[in-house]
């Protein structure tokens, strides 16, 4: 979590998610609550009133379970930090994915970064906003509008393995 007095050091993906949330908030500030469409994701995100860091982590795990990944993919979700300003709190999470085997128990990992936006000035009954992005990609995804593809994780791992081989690590 965030340390007192010092801003957290965010991975570049988390920083991009933070900027995407700022942009999204600027674009939606002119809309009224009636103009905002209901959440269309395949899980019901917790309301602003009921959000905690642990509930956010559990909901991200629930969301990942909807991706239908084969059982070979193992993952864990970690809380990275929380950033705050006068209008919102953004909670950052990282899901690490790998496919360990007996031959390679420590396999290269791929990360998916999540940002959960908890507005301080919105109706407390509204659901939190969630965005995610895949490591080393710049495209920001919104649950419910993006169909997750296993190939994205595979591509990250293959790229890392190619780089490792090229550098003789």
trRosetta pair geometry for C-beta under 8 A, 3 or more apart (Angstrom, degrees):
i j d omega theta_ij theta_ji phi_ij phi_ji
1 53 7.9 -42 -95 -115 114 165
1 79 6.9 0 -70 128 76 120
1 81 5.8 121 -147 -127 31 60
1 82 6.1 -2 -149 11 86 95
2 6 7.9 -170 -176 83 78 67
2 7 7.4 -39 -145 -149 110 37
2 8 4.9 -92 -107 -47 79 110
2 81 5.0 93 -61 -166 72 103
2 82 5.4 -89 -13 60 115 72
2 83 6.9 133 -78 -83 136 49
2 84 8.0 -110 8 2 167 95
3 6 5.0 6 82 53 109 103
3 8 7.3 131 15 -84 76 72
7 83 7.2 35 -156 -120 93 102
8 80 7.4 117 164 141 145 89
8 81 3.8 105 -127 174 169 169
8 82 7.8 121 -16 52 146 34
8 83 6.4 -116 33 -73 114 90
8 92 7.8 -165 105 33 150 138
10 14 3.9 -124 -175 89 111 119
10 15 4.7 142 96 -55 125 81
10 18 7.0 21 150 -14 176 135
10 80 7.1 79 -126 142 73 137
10 81 6.9 -115 -88 47 82 129
10 83 7.6 -32 -61 -45 130 132
10 92 6.4 -147 -128 -104 107 173
11 14 4.9 93 56 7 77 102
11 15 7.2 -144 95 -5 40 87
11 80 7.4 -92 3 -137 101 153
11 94 7.2 77 10 -86 145 131
11 111 7.9 -54 154 116 172 152
11 113 6.4 -143 76 -94 127 143
12 15 5.5 -54 -149 38 36 114
12 16 6.3 39 152 -21 67 103
13 16 5.7 -53 -150 36 32 112
13 17 6.5 35 150 -20 64 103
13 111 7.5 179 30 108 158 114
13 113 4.0 144 118 17 125 152
13 133 5.1 -157 -162 83 105 116
13 134 7.9 -126 -130 92 141 19
13 135 6.2 -82 -50 -107 150 50
14 17 5.5 -50 -148 34 35 113
14 18 6.4 41 151 -23 65 102
14 80 6.3 -112 -89 93 156 162
14 92 4.6 35 -141 -142 129 137
14 94 7.8 -65 -60 -68 115 97
14 113 5.3 -125 -66 -174 71 138
14 115 6.5 132 -145 -73 70 106
15 18 5.5 -49 -150 32 33 115
15 19 6.7 33 151 -16 64 102
16 19 5.7 -52 -149 37 35 110
16 20 6.3 37 151 -21 66 104
16 133 6.4 -23 90 23 123 165
16 138 6.6 -131 -153 -143 158 68
16 140 6.8 -154 137 -72 103 108
17 20 5.5 -52 -148 35 34 114
17 21 6.5 35 153 -19 65 102
17 90 7.8 160 117 -179 101 133
17 92 7.4 138 73 -114 136 96
17 113 6.2 -143 -26 121 139 113
17 114 7.6 128 -139 176 165 18
17 115 3.7 162 142 -13 132 136
17 131 5.1 169 -149 95 99 118
17 132 7.4 -1 -108 -111 132 23
17 133 6.1 -150 -69 4 99 114
17 140 6.4 145 -106 -124 65 114
18 21 5.8 -53 -152 34 31 111
18 22 6.6 32 150 -19 63 103
18 83 6.6 11 -117 55 133 150
18 90 5.8 124 -112 116 87 168
18 92 7.9 -36 -59 -77 101 116
18 115 6.3 -167 -66 -126 57 154
19 22 5.6 -52 -149 35 35 113
19 23 6.3 34 153 -18 67 105
20 23 5.7 -53 -147 38 32 111
20 24 6.1 35 152 -21 66 107
20 115 7.8 144 61 51 106 145
20 131 5.7 -178 98 176 132 169
20 140 4.4 130 -109 -108 165 172
21 24 5.5 -52 -142 37 32 113
21 25 6.2 33 156 -20 65 105
21 88 7.6 -143 150 111 127 158
21 90 6.2 154 65 -104 167 131
21 115 6.1 -114 -40 123 132 138
21 117 4.9 166 -145 -78 134 135
21 129 6.8 138 -128 103 102 130
21 131 6.4 -145 -65 8 90 138
22 25 5.8 -56 -149 36 28 110
22 26 6.5 29 153 -19 63 104
23 26 5.8 -53 -150 34 32 111
23 27 6.4 26 154 -15 65 108
24 27 5.9 -60 -149 39 29 109
24 28 6.2 7 160 -3 66 115
24 129 7.3 174 113 172 146 154
24 131 7.9 -175 -17 -59 153 137
25 28 6.1 -67 -137 47 28 97
25 29 6.3 52 158 -52 65 93
25 87 7.4 118 -180 124 152 140
25 88 7.3 -122 -91 -22 154 148
25 117 7.8 -158 -60 -171 114 151
25 119 7.7 152 -116 -95 120 113
26 29 5.9 -33 -149 -4 28 118
27 30 7.8 -65 171 23 34 98
28 31 5.0 -49 -164 28 68 117
28 36 7.1 54 -163 -92 126 105
31 35 4.0 -123 -169 80 105 137
31 36 6.1 118 126 -57 133 79
32 35 5.1 103 54 -1 66 102
32 36 7.9 -127 100 -12 42 84
33 36 5.8 -48 -157 20 42 113
33 122 7.8 131 -97 -157 109 87
33 123 6.0 49 -116 -9 149 130
33 126 7.4 -122 -140 -75 112 127
36 126 7.8 17 97 -132 152 127
37 40 7.1 -5 130 -34 116 108
39 44 7.0 121 85 -134 133 55
39 45 5.8 -141 -147 22 167 105
39 127 5.1 -19 -35 48 144 151
39 144 6.3 -172 176 -41 72 166
40 144 4.2 134 88 174 71 128
40 145 7.0 78 75 -62 116 74
41 44 7.9 168 76 -81 95 26
41 45 6.7 61 49 -31 136 100
41 63 7.2 -24 168 -122 134 111
41 130 7.7 5 -49 56 162 123
41 142 7.9 -122 -72 147 108 76
41 143 3.9 27 -115 130 135 99
41 144 3.0 -97 -76 -54 58 107
41 145 8.0 -58 -81 -13 76 62
42 63 7.8 126 69 -132 86 71
42 66 4.9 155 92 -164 129 155
42 143 7.6 -112 27 172 71 99
42 144 6.6 172 -14 -96 60 72
43 59 6.6 164 127 -163 141 87
43 62 5.3 117 -122 122 156 115
43 63 5.3 -112 18 -85 140 75
43 66 6.5 -144 -38 -32 103 143
43 143 7.4 -39 40 162 92 141
44 127 7.1 -133 179 -100 66 138
45 59 6.2 84 -128 180 65 148
45 127 4.0 99 82 -177 100 123
45 128 5.3 -117 154 52 123 79
45 130 6.0 -163 -108 -13 144 122
45 143 7.6 128 -58 73 119 139
46 50 5.0 -118 -178 89 107 104
46 51 5.2 140 106 -84 123 70
46 55 5.3 43 -47 145 168 127
46 56 7.4 -105 34 -78 132 58
46 59 6.0 -121 -14 -59 103 149
46 127 6.6 125 78 -140 26 79
46 128 6.1 17 72 4 77 110
47 50 4.9 73 57 19 86 99
47 51 7.1 -128 93 -33 42 83
47 124 6.6 61 155 151 112 61
47 125 5.4 -47 -146 -155 135 35
47 126 6.5 121 -146 73 79 26
47 127 5.9 -75 -97 -92 46 48
47 128 7.5 124 179 -26 13 74
48 51 5.9 -38 -150 -2 30 120
48 118 5.7 134 -138 -155 84 81
48 119 6.5 -54 -115 55 141 74
48 122 6.1 159 -47 81 163 106
48 123 7.5 142 30 100 135 47
48 124 5.0 -123 81 -146 107 48
48 125 7.4 -19 34 16 94 10
48 126 5.6 30 -13 67 114 77
48 127 7.4 150 -34 -165 70 10
48 128 6.0 131 -85 -73 62 72
49 124 4.0 68 -62 166 100 105
49 125 6.6 2 -6 -79 123 43
50 55 6.7 -136 138 167 85 174
51 55 5.9 -151 -146 75 43 127
51 56 6.3 42 -160 -57 94 97
51 116 7.3 176 -153 148 133 130
51 118 5.3 -150 84 -108 160 130
51 128 5.4 87 -85 -55 140 132
52 55 4.5 94 49 6 80 103
52 56 7.0 -139 90 -7 41 85
53 56 5.7 -53 -153 34 31 115
53 57 6.6 33 150 -20 64 104
53 79 5.7 40 176 -122 117 145
53 82 7.1 -87 -92 -62 118 123
53 91 5.8 -171 -115 -142 79 141
54 57 5.6 -50 -149 33 35 113
54 58 6.5 34 153 -16 66 104
55 58 5.7 -54 -148 39 33 111
55 59 6.3 32 154 -19 66 107
56 59 5.8 -58 -147 38 29 109
56 60 6.4 31 154 -21 64 104
56 91 5.4 62 110 97 175 148
56 93 6.9 -166 132 -43 109 135
56 116 4.7 -123 -143 10 130 170
56 128 7.3 -47 -103 75 101 167
57 60 5.8 -53 -150 33 31 111
57 61 6.6 32 151 -17 63 104
57 77 5.5 157 -159 114 88 126
57 79 6.1 -65 -75 -62 122 96
57 93 6.3 165 -102 -115 73 138
58 61 5.6 -52 -152 35 34 113
58 62 6.4 37 149 -20 66 103
59 62 5.3 -47 -146 36 37 115
59 63 6.3 41 152 -21 66 102
59 130 8.0 -131 119 -78 122 150
60 63 5.5 -51 -148 36 33 114
60 64 6.4 37 152 -21 65 102
60 77 5.4 146 98 -142 123 154
60 93 5.6 -131 -41 101 172 161
60 95 6.8 -156 151 -59 121 119
60 114 5.4 -154 -120 25 133 174
60 116 7.8 -105 -59 -54 110 121
60 130 7.8 -180 -90 -147 84 137
61 64 5.7 -51 -147 34 32 112
61 65 6.6 38 151 -24 62 103
61 77 5.6 -123 -68 2 88 144
62 65 5.7 -53 -156 29 32 117
62 66 7.3 35 148 -23 61 98
63 66 5.8 -51 -162 23 39 112
63 67 7.8 53 142 -34 61 92
63 130 7.7 -154 -68 138 167 160
63 143 5.7 -61 -149 -120 135 142
64 67 5.6 -35 -169 2 47 120
64 69 7.6 -24 169 4 85 125
64 75 6.6 -114 169 83 154 153
64 77 7.5 -162 -11 -62 147 122
64 95 6.2 165 -85 -136 144 161
64 112 7.9 151 -102 67 112 147
67 148 4.4 -45 -126 77 107 140
67 150 7.7 129 156 -69 112 76
69 73 4.3 -55 154 49 130 143
69 97 8.0 -113 -152 -140 165 131
69 150 5.8 135 -119 -99 82 106
69 153 7.9 29 -122 15 130 154
70 73 6.0 107 68 -1 67 95
70 150 7.3 43 4 -119 90 152
72 99 4.8 26 147 -141 100 105
73 97 5.6 -13 -168 -163 104 107
73 98 7.6 147 -149 75 59 23
73 99 5.8 -44 -92 -81 52 87
73 150 7.4 -134 -50 -136 147 105
73 153 7.0 50 -124 115 131 164
74 97 7.3 151 79 -151 42 55
74 98 6.0 -25 62 67 89 74
74 99 7.2 145 14 -99 79 35
74 100 6.4 -25 26 17 132 98
75 95 5.3 16 180 178 125 98
75 96 6.1 166 -149 82 70 49
75 97 4.6 -22 -92 -95 104 69
75 98 7.6 146 -85 18 57 59
76 95 7.2 179 88 -148 33 60
76 96 5.6 -3 53 50 80 97
77 93 5.7 5 -176 177 99 120
77 94 7.3 165 -152 85 55 39
77 95 4.8 -24 -98 -96 78 81
78 93 6.7 160 82 -159 44 69
78 94 5.2 -13 59 60 96 88
78 95 7.8 171 18 -84 67 33
78 96 7.2 31 -2 -10 110 105
79 91 7.2 -46 -145 -179 97 100
79 92 7.6 104 -170 84 56 58
79 93 5.8 -42 -106 -103 46 79
80 92 4.0 -52 62 107 119 104
80 93 6.2 -169 0 -97 91 19
80 94 5.5 80 -55 -14 113 101
80 113 8.0 3 -20 -140 149 95
81 91 8.0 -160 102 -148 36 50
81 92 5.3 10 54 46 68 115
82 89 5.8 -5 -174 -176 110 104
82 90 6.9 158 -157 80 58 46
82 91 5.1 -19 -104 -102 87 68
82 92 7.2 -168 -82 14 35 78
83 89 7.3 161 83 -158 43 55
83 90 4.9 -9 59 57 92 99
83 92 7.3 47 -3 -21 96 112
84 88 7.3 -155 -141 102 58 45
84 89 4.7 -18 -100 -106 89 76
84 90 7.5 -173 -77 20 42 66
85 88 6.3 19 52 49 86 68
86 120 7.2 -114 153 55 43 145
87 119 6.5 -32 158 -147 79 78
87 120 5.7 -164 -175 39 28 102
87 121 5.8 -45 -146 1 77 116
88 117 5.7 -11 -177 -168 138 88
88 118 6.2 149 -163 78 80 49
88 119 4.8 -44 -99 -108 99 47
88 120 5.7 -149 -82 -6 36 85
88 121 8.0 -73 -61 13 73 84
89 117 7.8 151 81 -157 47 44
89 118 4.6 -13 61 62 93 107
89 120 7.0 90 -14 -55 82 98
90 115 5.4 -9 -174 -170 108 104
90 116 7.0 153 -158 74 54 46
90 117 5.4 -17 -105 -101 82 65
90 118 7.4 -175 -82 21 33 73
91 115 7.2 147 73 -158 46 51
91 116 4.5 -16 58 58 100 102
91 118 6.9 42 -10 -8 104 113
92 113 7.1 -17 -165 -170 93 98
92 114 7.2 152 -156 84 45 58
92 115 5.7 -16 -100 -102 69 74
93 113 7.3 153 84 -159 53 51
93 114 4.3 -10 61 60 102 106
93 115 7.8 -172 24 -75 74 30
93 116 7.2 41 -4 -10 112 104
94 111 5.4 -20 -169 -163 104 117
94 112 7.4 149 -159 75 54 44
94 113 5.5 -22 -104 -104 74 69
94 114 7.5 -167 -77 21 28 77
95 111 6.7 145 75 -157 51 59
95 112 4.5 -11 58 58 106 96
95 113 7.9 -156 22 -73 72 25
95 114 7.0 56 -14 -14 101 110
96 109 4.9 -6 -171 -178 96 141
96 110 7.7 144 -158 74 51 37
96 111 5.6 -26 -100 -99 61 80
97 109 6.2 141 69 -162 43 79
97 110 4.8 -26 64 64 103 87
97 111 7.3 177 17 -86 80 28
97 112 6.9 46 -15 -7 116 100
97 153 5.1 -52 97 -142 148 133
98 107 4.4 150 -176 77 112 106
98 108 6.9 173 -123 88 102 34
98 109 4.5 -59 -65 -99 104 77
98 110 7.4 154 -76 16 56 68
98 157 7.7 128 -122 -101 64 130
99 107 5.6 -78 65 106 55 170
99 157 7.7 2 18 -112 104 172
100 104 6.6 -139 -147 106 59 70
100 105 5.0 35 -170 -155 119 43
100 106 6.8 9 -115 -72 112 18
100 107 4.8 -154 -87 -3 58 111
101 104 5.2 45 50 47 91 76
101 105 7.1 -110 72 -75 36 45
101 107 7.2 78 8 -61 74 125
102 105 6.9 6 -137 -64 23 88
104 107 5.1 81 130 -82 111 83
107 157 7.5 2 156 -146 103 130
108 157 4.8 138 96 -146 114 84
108 160 4.7 167 -169 96 141 133
108 161 5.7 -131 -6 -60 158 86
108 164 7.6 -137 -84 -18 133 145
109 157 7.4 -84 171 -96 5 96
110 134 7.3 -12 170 -165 110 95
110 135 5.8 -160 -168 35 67 126
110 152 7.8 149 165 124 148 71
110 153 4.3 163 73 -151 154 73
110 154 7.9 -62 -35 -36 156 17
110 156 3.8 110 -122 81 112 133
110 157 5.2 -78 -46 -48 108 85
110 160 7.9 -157 -80 -4 75 133
111 134 7.8 139 90 -164 53 50
111 135 4.1 86 59 -54 85 126
111 156 7.6 -140 28 163 55 159
112 132 5.7 19 170 179 100 121
112 133 7.3 178 -157 89 65 30
112 134 5.7 -33 -107 -105 77 58
112 135 7.0 -93 -72 -21 35 81
112 153 7.8 -50 -48 -87 106 97
113 132 6.4 165 86 -153 49 69
113 133 5.5 -12 58 59 97 79
113 134 8.0 177 19 -94 77 10
113 135 7.1 109 -19 -71 97 66
114 130 6.4 -17 -166 -165 104 97
114 131 7.3 156 -153 84 55 46
114 132 4.6 -24 -98 -97 70 97
115 130 7.2 160 82 -151 51 49
115 131 5.1 -6 56 59 98 93
115 132 7.4 178 17 -82 66 47
116 128 5.2 20 -175 149 96 138
116 129 7.3 149 -160 78 48 49
116 130 5.4 -13 -105 -100 71 80
117 128 6.3 162 73 -176 53 84
117 129 4.0 -13 55 63 113 103
117 130 7.5 -155 18 -70 77 33
117 131 7.6 41 -16 1 108 98
118 128 5.3 -35 -88 -120 72 109
119 122 3.8 67 89 -2 134 113
119 126 7.6 2 46 77 119 133
119 129 7.6 58 -26 2 98 112
122 126 5.2 -60 144 39 122 142
123 126 4.9 102 74 -21 89 102
130 142 7.2 121 88 -150 67 63
130 143 5.3 8 89 9 120 119
131 140 5.4 -6 -176 -178 122 106
131 141 6.8 143 -165 75 67 46
131 142 5.9 -40 -108 -92 70 66
132 140 7.6 144 74 -160 28 62
132 141 5.2 -31 70 67 78 99
132 143 7.1 62 6 -49 114 85
133 137 5.9 -152 178 82 95 94
133 138 7.4 -18 -160 -160 139 14
133 139 6.5 163 -131 83 98 50
133 140 5.3 -53 -71 -106 112 55
133 141 6.3 151 -86 12 53 85
134 137 4.4 37 72 25 93 129
134 139 7.6 13 29 61 95 91
134 141 7.9 50 -20 -4 84 126
134 152 4.8 -108 -104 166 163 124
134 153 7.4 -128 -141 -73 121 55
134 156 6.5 -142 166 -53 108 132
135 156 5.3 79 73 -137 106 144
136 156 6.0 149 37 -122 120 96
136 159 7.0 -139 98 89 164 153
137 152 7.3 -41 -29 -157 153 110
141 145 7.4 -172 -170 76 71 89
141 146 3.9 -46 -155 3 111 165
141 148 7.8 93 163 -86 163 78
142 145 4.6 29 76 34 101 118
142 146 6.3 131 54 -7 51 103
143 146 7.2 -68 -101 42 25 92
148 152 7.2 -93 -168 25 72 133
149 152 5.1 107 78 -16 86 96
150 153 5.9 -54 -169 35 52 109
150 154 6.3 49 140 -18 77 108
151 154 5.2 -56 -145 42 39 115
151 155 6.0 47 155 -28 71 102
152 155 5.8 -50 -148 30 28 113
152 156 6.9 28 153 -18 60 102
153 156 5.9 -54 -155 32 34 110
153 157 6.5 26 153 -13 66 108
154 157 5.9 -60 -149 41 32 108
154 158 6.1 30 156 -18 68 110
155 158 5.8 -56 -142 39 28 110
155 159 6.2 31 157 -21 63 107
156 159 5.9 -56 -150 35 27 112
156 160 6.5 25 154 -16 63 107
157 160 5.8 -56 -149 37 32 110
157 161 6.3 31 154 -18 66 107
158 161 5.7 -56 -146 38 32 111
158 162 6.3 34 155 -20 66 105
159 162 5.8 -53 -147 36 30 111
159 163 6.4 29 154 -17 63 106
160 163 5.7 -55 -149 37 31 112
160 164 6.3 34 153 -22 65 106
161 164 5.5 -51 -146 35 32 114
161 165 6.4 31 155 -17 65 105
162 165 5.8 -55 -148 38 31 109
162 166 6.2 30 154 -19 65 108
163 166 5.7 -55 -144 38 31 111
163 167 6.2 14 160 -6 66 112
164 167 6.1 -66 -144 47 25 99
164 169 4.7 -87 -155 54 77 111
165 168 7.3 25 -175 -76 33 41
